[in-house]
């Protein structure tokens, strides 16, 4: 995905305006006995009936409009479950604070257990090294080695017989030892990243990839994983394919992709559109890891730097993206992670800088793809418990995502 000579202007977002009818002057009554012929109050009767008719019309119009809006949301193009679509619709129509309170109550009130961790079943690639040539296994990180914790194993397809993706698992929450986080490690020398727009995130249409892994990439695609929050819920921006979907905001955590597919995670210090040497940018909230340490204040989440109030303490599925000192890319995901434990997992993996991506069960996805002859691609989840199917991103999806391909 090369970079055009000039970036396009930000797309305009359509605004939804709802008109409400308000009654006029109060309809009174003249009192006294009704006139002959059964008519009462002279002209009051017709005006009262007209007012009632208008009220009924307004109520019906609101109900029909709401129903049509919900139906459109539930049937909009792109892969997404009905629960996700319905929650997104509620957020889009002023119910975000209600959704936030319900999620905080639900996820914060169910802390994980303190028992021993259950090692996740990673989709290990069975690789045999040639005689006398050991596999280039990365050094063990952040784990005791018990049950495979902290030990890298090759996953995904191979590049000329050698692995380019590795995975391990960690226990990043000292207060809840049952919590595990899976880390995917990506070799930046042999793997390139791309940012793909969804059918609804960011707002707009006409993106060249068609909201899925492009057909031209399927002979060398390695994996695809979720991006960040919906743009309705974050002030961040999006730019890819020589086009600015939403203006970039200064100071926010940004996954910045170069023309060669390399990735850095950093605070954005540029303007609303990428400059030279940048192919794509995806922003989400503030950094959670900086200088190999979790950023101070994650547990307090002052000023809503990392989402709604108390969301940082919810025990839920979370995902994050980090980059090591040598450019190695780390993707972290797990169930029952808080924001501090997500940051801790990124640090344990070796990330110098890191950002949170998306959260909650229906959005966290990391899928591996394997060549499967003339039939196309075979898919597998990095973590079997991830809710969405392994084939997600092989057909149009509502959310934007990252794609990893062989160089």
C-alpha positions in Angstrom: 0.0 0.0 0.0 2.1 2.9 -1.3 1.7 6.5 -0.4 0.2 8.8 -2.9 1.8 12.2 -3.6 -1.0 14.1 -1.8 -3.3 13.3 1.0 -7.0 13.9 0.4 -9.1 16.2 2.6 -11.1 14.9 5.6 -14.4 13.3 4.7 -17.6 15.1 5.9 -19.7 13.2 8.4 -23.4 13.3 7.9 -25.4 14.8 10.7 -28.7 13.4 11.9 -31.3 16.1 12.8 -34.4 15.1 14.6 -37.3 17.7 14.6 -39.7 17.6 17.4 -43.2 19.1 17.4 -44.4 21.3 20.3 -48.0 22.2 20.9 -49.1 25.8 20.6 -51.6 27.6 22.8 -53.7 25.6 25.2 -57.1 24.8 23.8 -59.8 26.1 26.2 -63.5 25.6 26.6 -66.3 28.2 26.7 -68.3 26.2 29.2 -72.1 26.4 29.5 -74.6 24.1 27.9 -73.8 22.7 24.5 -75.5 24.4 21.6 -78.3 22.7 19.7 -77.4 20.1 17.3 -74.9 18.4 19.7 -72.0 20.7 18.8 -70.1 22.0 21.8 -67.8 25.1 22.0 -68.2 26.4 18.5 -64.7 26.1 16.8 -63.0 24.5 19.8 -64.1 21.0 18.7 -62.3 21.1 15.3 -59.2 22.6 16.8 -59.1 20.0 19.5 -59.5 17.2 17.0 -56.8 18.8 14.8 -54.4 19.1 17.7 -55.0 15.4 18.7 -54.5 14.3 15.1 -51.2 16.3 14.9 -50.0 14.7 18.2 -50.8 11.2 16.9 -48.9 12.0 13.6 -45.9 13.2 15.5 -45.8 10.1 17.8 -46.2 7.8 14.9 -43.5 9.6 12.9 -41.1 9.3 15.8 -41.8 5.7 16.3 -41.5 4.9 12.6 -38.3 6.9 12.3 -36.8 5.2 15.2 -37.8 1.8 13.9 -36.4 2.5 10.5 -33.2 3.7 12.0 -32.8 0.6 14.1 -33.6 -1.7 11.2 -31.0 0.1 9.1 -28.4 -0.3 11.8 -29.1 -4.0 12.2 -29.0 -4.6 8.5 -26.1 -2.3 7.5 -23.4 -3.9 5.4 -20.4 -5.5 7.0 -19.9 -8.3 9.5 -21.0 -7.5 13.1 -23.3 -9.3 15.5 -26.8 -7.9 16.3 -25.7 -7.1 19.9 -22.8 -5.0 18.7 -25.0 -3.3 16.1 -27.7 -2.5 18.7 -25.3 -1.1 21.3 -23.6 1.0 18.6 -27.0 2.4 17.6 -27.8 3.3 21.2 -24.4 5.1 21.5 -25.0 6.9 18.3 -28.4 8.2 19.5 -27.4 9.7 22.8 -27.3 6.6 25.0 -23.5 6.3 25.4 -23.5 7.3 29.1 -26.2 4.6 29.8 -24.2 2.0 28.0 -21.0 3.0 29.8 -22.8 2.7 33.2 -24.2 -0.7 32.4 -20.8 -2.0 31.1 -19.0 -0.6 34.2 -21.5 -2.4 36.5 -21.3 -5.7 34.6 -17.6 -6.0 34.0 -16.4 -4.4 37.3 -18.7 -6.5 39.4 -17.3 -9.9 38.2 -13.6 -10.0 39.2 -11.7 -13.1 38.0 -10.6 -15.8 40.4 -7.2 -16.1 42.2 -6.6 -19.7 41.3 -3.8 -20.9 39.1 -3.8 -19.8 35.4 -5.0 -22.2 32.7 -2.4 -22.0 29.8 -4.2 -21.0 26.6 -4.1 -23.4 23.7 -2.0 -21.5 21.1 -2.2 -22.6 17.4 1.4 -23.8 17.3 3.2 -24.2 14.0 5.1 -27.5 13.9 8.5 -26.4 12.6 11.5 -28.6 12.2 14.9 -27.0 12.0 17.5 -28.4 9.6 20.3 -30.5 11.1 22.7 -28.3 13.0 20.6 -25.1 12.3 18.5 -24.1 15.4 15.4 -22.1 15.0 15.8 -18.4 15.8 13.7 -18.5 18.9 13.3 -15.2 20.7 14.5 -14.9 24.2 12.0 -15.8 26.9 10.1 -12.9 28.4 8.1 -12.0 31.5 7.2 -15.5 32.7 8.4 -18.4 34.8 8.3 -20.9 32.0 5.8 -23.0 33.9 3.2 -24.3 31.5 4.9 -22.3 28.7 4.5 -18.9 30.3 6.9 -16.5 28.7 8.2 -19.1 26.2 7.9 -18.1 22.6 6.4 -20.7 20.2 6.1 -20.2 16.4 2.5 -19.6 15.1 1.0 -18.9 11.7 2.4 -19.6 8.3 6.1 -19.8 7.4 8.3 -17.6 5.2 10.6 -19.9 3.3 10.4 -22.5 6.0 11.1 -20.1 8.8 8.6 -18.6 11.3 7.9 -14.9 11.3 5.2 -14.8 14.0 5.6 -16.0 17.6 3.3 -16.2 20.6 3.5 -16.7 24.3 1.3 -16.1 27.3 1.8 -14.2 30.5 0.1 -13.6 33.9 0.1 -9.8 34.2 -2.3 -9.3 37.1 -0.5 -10.1 40.4 -3.8 -9.8 42.3 -5.6 -12.3 40.1 -3.2 -15.0 39.0 -5.9 -16.8 36.9 -5.8 -14.0 34.4 -3.7 -14.6 31.3 -2.7 -12.5 28.3 -1.5 -13.8 25.0 1.2 -11.9 23.2 1.9 -12.2 19.4 5.4 -11.1 18.3 5.9 -10.0 14.7 9.3 -9.9 12.9 9.4 -6.4 11.4 12.2 -7.4 8.9 9.9 -9.9 7.1 6.4 -8.7 7.8 4.7 -5.5 6.7 1.5 -4.0 8.2 -1.4 -2.3 6.5 -4.5 -0.4 7.9 -7.8 -1.3 6.3 -11.0 0.7 6.7 -14.3 -1.0 7.6 -17.7 -0.4 6.1 -18.7 1.9 9.0 -15.4 2.8 10.8 -14.2 5.3 9.8 -17.3 7.0 8.4 -17.3 7.0 4.6 -17.2 4.7 1.7 -15.0 4.0 -1.3 -12.0 2.6 0.4 -10.0 0.4 -2.0 -9.7 -2.7 0.1 -13.5 -3.3 0.4 -13.3 -3.6 4.2 -11.6 -7.0 4.0 -8.3 -8.6 3.3 -7.8 -7.6 -0.4 -7.8 -10.4 -3.0 -4.3 -9.2 -4.1 -2.9 -9.9 -0.6 -4.3 -13.4 0.0 -1.3 -15.3 -1.3 0.9 -13.6 1.3 -1.4 -12.5 4.2 -0.3 -13.8 7.6 -2.8 -12.4 10.0 -5.3 -9.6 10.7 -6.3 -8.0 14.0 -8.7 -5.4 15.4 -7.9 -1.7 15.6 -9.2 0.7 18.2 -12.4 2.2 19.6 -15.2 3.4 17.4 -14.5 6.9 16.4 -17.8 8.0 18.0 -16.1 7.1 21.3 -12.6 8.5 20.8 -11.3 11.9 19.6 -8.7 10.1 17.4 -8.4 10.2 13.7 -7.8 7.8 10.8 -5.7 8.1 7.6 -4.9 5.5 4.9 -4.7 5.0 1.2 -3.8 8.7 0.7 -7.1 9.8 2.3 -8.0 11.3 5.7 -11.1 9.6 7.0 -11.0 11.7 10.2 -8.5 14.4 11.1 -5.6 13.4 13.2 -5.5 14.9 16.7 -2.3 16.0 18.4 -0.9 14.2 21.4 -3.0 11.0 21.0 -1.5 7.5 20.9 -1.0 6.6 17.2 -0.1 3.5 15.3 1.9 5.0 12.5 2.7 2.9 9.4 5.5 3.8 7.0 5.5 3.3 3.2 7.5 0.1 3.8 4.9 -1.3 6.2 6.9 -0.7 9.4 5.0 0.3 12.5 5.7 2.7 15.3 3.5 3.5 18.3 3.9 7.1 19.5 2.2 10.3 20.4 1.1 12.2 17.3 3.0 15.5 16.9 1.9 16.3 13.4 -1.1 18.0 11.8 -4.5 16.8 10.9 -3.2 14.9 7.9 0.0 12.7 7.6 3.1 14.2 6.1 5.8 12.7 3.9 7.0 9.2 4.9 3.7 8.2 6.5 1.3 5.7 4.8 -1.3 5.3 7.5 -2.2 6.4 11.0 -4.7 5.0 13.4 -5.3 6.9 16.7 -6.9 5.7 19.9 -6.8 7.4 23.3 -3.5 8.1 25.1 -0.4 6.0 25.3 -0.4 3.4 28.0 3.3 2.4 27.8 6.2 4.8 27.4 9.9 4.2 27.9 9.3 0.6 28.7 7.0 1.5 31.6 3.2 1.8 32.1 2.2 5.4 32.0 1.4 6.9 35.4 -2.3 7.3 36.2 -3.8 4.4 34.4 -5.8 3.2 37.4 -7.3 6.7 38.0 -8.0 7.6 34.3 -8.1 11.3 35.1 -10.0 13.5 32.6 -11.1 10.4 30.7 -7.8 9.9 28.9 -8.4 6.2 28.5 -12.2 6.0 27.9 -15.2 6.5 30.1 -15.0 6.8 33.8 -14.0 3.5 35.5 -13.7 1.7 32.2 -10.0 1.2 33.0 -10.9 -1.1 35.9 -13.4 -3.3 34.1 -12.4 -6.9 33.9 -13.0 -7.6 30.2 -11.4 -8.6 26.9 -8.8 -6.0 25.9 -6.2 -5.7 23.2 -3.2 -3.5 22.8 -0.3 -2.8 20.4 3.3 -2.1 21.3 6.7 -1.7 19.6 10.0 -2.7 21.0 13.4 -1.0 20.8 14.3 -2.8 17.6 10.9 -2.3 15.9 9.4 -5.6 16.9 5.6 -5.4 16.9 3.7 -6.8 19.9 -0.1 -7.5 20.0 -1.5 -8.4 23.4 -5.0 -9.6 24.1 -6.8 -11.4 26.9 -9.9 -11.9 28.9 -10.5 -10.2 32.3 -7.7 -7.6 31.7 -7.9 -4.2 33.3 -6.0 -1.3 31.6 -3.1 -1.5 34.1 -2.7 -5.3 33.5 -2.8 -4.7 29.7 0.0 -2.2 30.0 1.9 -4.6 32.2 1.6 -7.4 29.7 3.0 -5.1 26.9 5.9 -4.1 29.2 6.6 -7.7 30.0 6.6 -8.6 26.3 9.3 -6.0 25.6 7.3 -3.0 24.3 8.9 0.4 24.6 5.7 2.2 23.7 2.2 0.9 23.6 -1.5 1.8 23.2 -4.8 0.2 23.9 -6.8 -1.0 20.9 -10.4 -2.2 21.3 -12.1 -3.8 24.3 -15.0 -6.2 25.1 -15.6 -9.7 23.8 -17.2 -9.0 20.4 -14.4 -6.7 19.2 -11.1 -8.3 20.2 -9.9 -10.5 17.3 -6.5 -11.8 16.1 -6.8 -14.3 13.2 -4.0 -16.3 11.5 -4.3 -17.3 7.8 -2.7 -20.2 6.0 -2.5 -21.0 2.3 -4.9 -23.8 1.5 -4.3 -24.5 -2.2 -6.9 -23.6 -4.7 -9.6 -23.3 -2.0 -8.0 -20.1 -0.8 -7.1 -19.5 2.9 -7.5 -21.5 6.1 -8.0 -19.5 9.2 -7.4 -20.0 12.9 -7.8 -17.9 16.0 -4.7 -16.9 18.0 -6.8 -17.4 21.1 -9.6 -20.0 20.8 -11.9 -18.2 23.2 -12.1 -15.1 21.0 -15.7 -14.6 20.1 -15.7 -13.7 16.5 -15.0 -16.3 13.8 -11.6 -17.1 12.5 -12.7 -16.0 9.0 -13.4 -12.5 10.1 -11.8 -10.0 7.8 -12.0 -12.3 4.8 -15.4 -10.7 4.1 -16.4 -7.1 4.6 -16.4 -6.0 8.3 -17.9 -2.9 9.9 -14.7 -2.1 11.9 -11.3 -1.1 10.6 -8.4 -3.5 11.2 -4.7 -4.1 10.7 -3.4 -6.6 8.2 0.0 -8.4 8.3 1.6 -9.6 5.1 4.9 -11.1 4.0 7.2 -8.5 2.6 
